Amino acid sequence: MDYKELALKKHEEWKGKLSIETKVPITNKEELAIAYTPGVAAPCLEIKNDESSAYTYTGKGNLVAVITDGTAVLGLGNIGPSAGMPVMEGKCALFKTFAGIDAVPICIDSTDIDTIVNTVYNISKSFGGINLEDISAPRCFEIERRLIEICDIPVFHDDQHGTAIITTAGILNALNVTGKKAGNLKIVFSGAGAAGISIAKMFMRFNLGDIILCGSNGTIYENAPYNNSEQEAMAKITNKNNIKGSLADAMVDADIFIGVSKPGIVSRAMIQSMAKDPIVFAMSNPVPEIMPDLAKSAGAAVVGTGRSDFANQVNNVIAFPGIFRGALDCRAKRITEEMKEAAALAIANVIPENELSPDYVLPDGFNPNVVKNVAKAVAYAWEKHGIKRKYITGKH
């Protein structure tokens, strides 16, 4: 099927994937007086006296802003805010379809960090959560970090954390399938940007093993001349043997390969150089670092991909709808590390242990248990851990 031509035809036909519909009848003067003036003054005054009552009297508690600056859209790169709108609309449609969450696409015409942070903060009172999307690294790290500090609602950069949560879930199940044990694994990454660093951090929280990050110039090690600030910070806690060299050098005897980089950069020989029964998650999309069938023919025991036409698709729709559903339902002020870990475990546990197989380590996003289980786990993690913490924001 020619998805390109069909997508262009459908997008022209749709004229956008979203519409706004009223939930209230306004068919006569009495209904108008209740929904708008003078009746609307009553909830306004209630909210003025108690700002938290906005969750009671408005749609804030089920409304998420999906925000981009268009600098890292899919695999298309820096295409600008207007060109990023179809993706943001699509993300909002997924929020509604999978979790019943209303979402609004917002494309900011600036790449300046201060401008983006101030813009998002200044509109944040209208929303119950902020989903940052397709913002280039390393800027995305600072933007998310600063917004988390000053906003009193969840802020979540899905390209980082959604991918990390799903990849972790898949790897945990893959370890079960292969019999590999967490703790002393050698794990090699191709890609040391937003997704790669976030996945690596989550792997470290699960104590999976030693991680070697590789960027376009080779392995990330302390004081490498090409490291950015985020990569240098990661170099201090990864690559314990200080391996220097190419991706191919790093992959020798590796147990796990994680690809979040470029198409076609991993060969059969590189897979064959890995340890016995390697796990390969090549997630560059639409063309992965190595095609799944080629990786399997080279000896990979379990293969994950970003593509929908192969088994074990790492698709963020498995994570973000349930994460935000859970966070909104319990009125969380943050997405904590415990909530992310709970989401990963919930996704992994959707598949009964006796049903796990090399071609089934990740559930399908259309499985209704995914959103339900993730939302429940995330809300429980907030109530157990996050709600007890004292957060300090810019105005609180």
C-alpha positions in Angstrom: 0.0 0.0 0.0 1.3 3.5 -0.9 0.8 5.2 2.5 2.3 8.4 1.2 -0.3 9.0 -1.5 -3.1 7.8 0.7 -2.0 9.9 3.6 -1.9 13.1 1.4 -5.3 12.3 0.1 -6.8 11.7 3.5 -5.2 14.7 5.1 -6.5 16.9 2.4 -10.0 15.4 2.9 -9.9 15.7 6.7 -8.6 19.3 6.8 -7.2 18.4 10.2 -7.7 15.4 12.5 -9.5 17.3 15.3 -12.7 19.2 15.9 -14.2 21.0 18.9 -17.6 20.0 20.0 -19.6 21.4 22.9 -20.7 19.1 25.7 -23.6 21.3 26.7 -26.9 22.2 24.9 -27.3 25.9 24.0 -30.6 26.0 22.3 -32.5 28.7 24.3 -31.9 31.7 26.5 -32.0 29.7 29.8 -29.3 27.3 28.6 -27.2 30.2 27.3 -27.5 32.0 30.7 -26.2 28.9 32.5 -23.4 28.0 30.1 -22.3 31.6 29.6 -23.3 34.9 31.2 -24.6 35.5 33.8 -24.4 32.0 35.2 -20.8 31.4 34.3 -19.7 34.0 36.9 -20.5 31.5 39.7 -17.8 28.9 38.8 -15.4 31.7 38.0 -15.7 33.0 41.6 -15.4 29.5 43.1 -12.1 29.1 41.1 -10.9 32.5 42.2 -11.4 31.5 45.9 -9.9 28.0 45.3 -7.8 27.5 42.2 -7.9 23.7 42.5 -11.6 23.8 41.9 -10.8 24.4 38.2 -10.6 20.6 38.1 -14.2 20.5 39.3 -15.8 23.3 37.2 -13.7 23.1 33.9 -12.2 20.6 31.6 -8.7 21.2 32.9 -8.5 17.8 34.5 -8.8 16.0 31.2 -6.9 18.4 28.9 -3.4 18.0 27.7 -1.3 20.4 25.6 0.9 18.7 22.9 3.7 21.1 22.3 6.5 21.2 19.7 8.9 23.7 18.1 9.3 21.4 15.1 13.0 20.9 15.4 13.1 17.1 15.6 9.9 15.8 13.9 9.9 12.0 13.5 12.9 11.2 11.3 12.3 14.3 9.3 14.5 16.6 11.5 14.0 20.3 11.8 11.1 21.0 9.6 9.6 23.9 11.6 6.4 24.3 13.7 3.9 24.5 10.8 5.2 21.3 9.2 5.0 19.6 12.6 1.3 20.3 13.0 0.1 17.1 11.3 2.1 15.0 13.8 0.8 17.0 16.8 -2.8 16.7 15.6 -2.2 12.9 15.2 -0.8 12.7 18.8 -3.9 14.5 20.1 -6.1 12.0 18.2 -4.3 9.2 19.8 -4.8 10.7 23.3 -8.5 10.8 22.6 -8.8 7.4 21.0 -6.8 5.4 23.5 -7.4 7.2 26.8 -10.3 9.5 26.3 -8.1 12.5 26.9 -8.8 15.9 25.2 -5.6 17.3 23.7 -4.6 20.5 21.9 -1.7 20.8 19.4 0.5 23.8 20.0 3.4 24.6 17.7 5.7 27.3 18.9 7.5 29.4 16.4 10.8 29.7 18.3 13.8 27.6 19.0 14.9 29.8 21.9 14.8 27.9 25.2 13.7 30.8 27.3 10.9 31.7 24.9 9.6 28.1 24.8 9.8 27.7 28.6 8.0 31.0 29.2 5.3 30.4 26.6 4.5 26.9 28.0 4.5 28.1 31.6 2.2 31.1 30.7 -0.4 28.8 29.2 -0.1 26.0 31.6 -3.0 27.0 33.9 -5.4 25.9 31.1 -4.2 22.3 31.1 -3.9 19.3 33.3 -0.7 18.1 31.7 2.0 19.1 29.2 3.3 16.6 26.5 6.5 17.9 24.9 7.1 16.5 21.5 9.7 16.5 18.8 12.1 19.0 20.3 15.7 18.6 19.4 18.5 17.5 21.9 20.2 18.7 23.9 17.7 21.6 24.2 14.8 19.2 25.1 16.5 18.2 28.3 16.8 21.8 29.7 13.3 22.7 28.4 11.7 19.8 30.2 13.8 20.2 33.3 12.9 23.9 33.7 9.2 23.4 33.1 9.1 20.6 35.7 10.6 23.0 38.2 8.1 25.8 37.6 4.8 24.1 36.6 2.4 22.5 39.0 1.1 19.9 36.5 2.9 16.9 34.9 5.4 17.8 32.1 6.5 14.8 30.0 8.8 14.7 27.0 7.5 11.6 25.3 10.4 11.2 22.9 12.6 10.6 25.9 10.5 8.9 28.5 7.8 7.1 26.5 10.4 5.4 24.3 12.4 4.5 27.4 9.4 3.0 29.2 8.4 0.8 26.3 11.9 -0.3 25.5 12.5 -1.2 29.1 9.3 -3.2 29.2 10.3 -5.1 26.0 13.8 -5.8 27.3 12.6 -7.1 30.6 10.4 -9.6 28.8 13.2 -10.4 26.3 15.5 -11.3 29.2 12.8 -13.7 30.4 12.6 -15.3 26.9 16.4 -15.6 26.5 17.3 -16.5 30.0 19.7 -13.7 30.3 20.1 -12.2 33.8 20.1 -8.5 34.6 23.1 -7.1 36.4 26.1 -7.9 34.3 24.9 -7.4 30.8 26.8 -5.5 28.2 24.4 -3.1 26.5 25.4 -1.0 23.5 23.4 2.0 22.2 23.5 3.6 18.8 22.2 7.1 19.5 23.1 9.3 22.4 20.4 11.9 22.0 17.2 12.4 23.9 15.8 8.9 23.5 19.1 7.1 23.9 20.1 8.9 27.1 16.6 8.5 28.6 16.5 4.7 27.8 20.0 4.3 29.3 19.0 6.1 32.5 16.0 3.8 32.9 18.1 0.7 32.3 20.4 1.9 35.0 17.5 2.2 37.4 16.6 -1.4 36.7 20.3 -2.3 37.1 20.5 -4.2 33.8 24.3 -3.9 33.3 27.0 -1.7 31.8 26.0 0.7 29.1 28.1 2.0 26.2 26.5 4.9 24.4 27.6 5.6 20.8 27.0 8.8 18.9 27.9 9.7 15.4 31.6 10.0 16.3 31.9 6.8 18.2 31.6 5.7 21.8 30.8 8.2 24.5 33.6 8.2 27.1 34.8 10.8 29.7 36.2 13.9 28.1 35.6 12.8 24.6 36.1 15.9 22.4 32.7 15.5 20.8 30.5 15.1 23.9 27.8 17.7 24.6 27.0 18.4 28.3 24.4 15.7 28.6 26.7 13.1 27.0 29.6 14.1 29.3 27.3 13.6 32.3 26.4 10.2 31.0 30.0 9.3 30.3 30.7 9.6 34.0 28.2 6.8 34.9 28.5 4.5 31.9 31.1 2.8 29.8 33.0 1.5 32.9 35.8 0.0 30.8 36.3 3.3 29.0 35.8 1.6 25.5 36.9 3.9 22.7 36.2 3.3 19.1 33.3 2.7 16.7 29.9 1.2 17.1 31.2 -2.0 15.6 34.0 -2.1 18.2 31.5 -1.6 21.0 29.1 -4.3 19.9 31.6 -7.1 20.2 30.3 -9.5 22.9 27.3 -7.2 23.7 24.2 -8.9 25.1 21.8 -6.1 24.0 21.8 -3.6 21.2 19.6 -0.5 21.3 19.2 1.6 18.2 17.7 5.0 18.2 19.9 6.6 15.5 20.2 6.1 11.8 19.0 3.6 9.2 21.2 0.7 8.0 24.3 1.3 10.2 24.3 -2.2 11.7 25.5 -5.2 9.6 25.0 -8.9 9.9 28.7 -9.2 11.0 28.1 -6.8 13.8 25.2 -8.9 15.1 27.2 -12.0 14.8 30.0 -10.4 16.9 27.6 -10.1 19.8 27.2 -12.5 22.7 25.1 -15.7 22.4 21.4 -15.1 21.8 21.6 -11.3 21.5 18.7 -9.0 22.0 18.4 -6.4 19.2 16.0 -3.4 19.4 16.7 -1.4 16.2 14.2 1.4 16.4 15.1 4.0 13.8 12.0 4.7 11.9 10.8 4.0 9.2 14.1 2.3 8.3 15.9 0.7 11.3 19.6 0.3 12.0 19.2 -3.2 10.7 16.0 -4.8 9.3 14.4 -7.3 11.8 14.6 -10.2 9.4 18.3 -9.6 8.7 19.0 -9.3 12.4 17.3 -12.6 13.1 19.1 -14.4 10.3 22.4 -13.1 11.8 21.5 -14.8 15.1 19.5 -12.3 17.1 17.2 -14.2 19.6 14.7 -11.3 20.1 14.3 -8.3 17.8 12.3 -5.1 18.5 11.6 -2.4 15.9 9.8 0.8 15.4 7.9 -0.6 12.4 4.4 -1.9 12.4 5.0 -4.6 9.9 7.2 -6.7 12.2 6.8 -8.2 15.6 7.6 -6.3 18.8 6.9 -2.8 17.7 8.1 -0.1 20.0 5.3 2.3 19.6 4.8 5.1 22.1 1.1 4.7 21.9 1.7 1.8 24.3 2.8 4.2 27.0 1.8 7.9 26.9 -2.1 7.5 26.9 -2.0 5.3 30.0 0.7 7.5 31.7 -1.4 10.7 31.3 -4.6 8.9 32.1 -3.2 7.8 35.4 -1.5 11.1 36.1 -4.7 13.1 35.4 -6.9 10.8 37.4 -4.9 11.2 40.5 -4.1 14.9 39.8 -0.3 14.2 40.0 1.9 17.3 39.9 4.8 15.4 38.3 5.6 12.3 36.4 8.1 10.8 38.9 10.8 8.2 38.2 8.7 5.7 40.2 5.7 6.4 37.9 7.8 5.7 34.9 9.2 2.4 36.4 5.6 1.4 37.3 4.5 2.1 33.7 7.3 -0.1 32.3 6.5 -3.0 34.6 2.8 -2.6 33.9 3.4 -2.8 30.1 5.7 -5.9 30.5 3.1 -7.6 32.7 0.3 -7.2 30.2 1.7 -10.4 28.6 1.3 -13.5 30.8 4.7 -15.1 31.3 3.5 -18.4 29.6 2.7 -16.4 26.5 6.0 -14.7 26.1 8.0 -15.7 22.9 10.7 -14.2 20.8 8.0 -12.5 18.6 5.9 -11.4 21.6 7.7 -9.4 24.2 5.6 -6.2 23.8 1.8 -5.9 23.8 -0.2 -4.4 21.0 -1.2 -0.8 21.7 -4.8 -1.8 20.8 -4.9 -4.2 23.7 -7.4 -2.6 26.1 -5.5 -3.8 29.1 -2.5 -1.6 28.2 -4.0 1.8 29.0 -6.0 0.4 31.9 -3.0 -1.3 33.6 -0.6 1.5 33.0 -3.0 4.2 34.3 -3.7 2.2 37.4 0.1 1.6 38.1 1.0 5.2 37.5 -1.7 6.5 39.8 -0.7 4.0 42.5 3.0 5.0 42.2 2.1 8.7 42.6 -0.1 8.0 45.7 2.6 5.8 47.2 5.7 7.9 46.4 5.1 11.2 44.6 2.4 12.7 46.7 4.6 12.5 49.8 7.3 14.6 48.3 7.5 18.4 48.8 7.8 20.1 45.5 8.9 23.7 45.1 7.9 25.6 42.0 8.5 29.1 40.8 5.3 30.5 42.3 4.5 28.0 45.1 
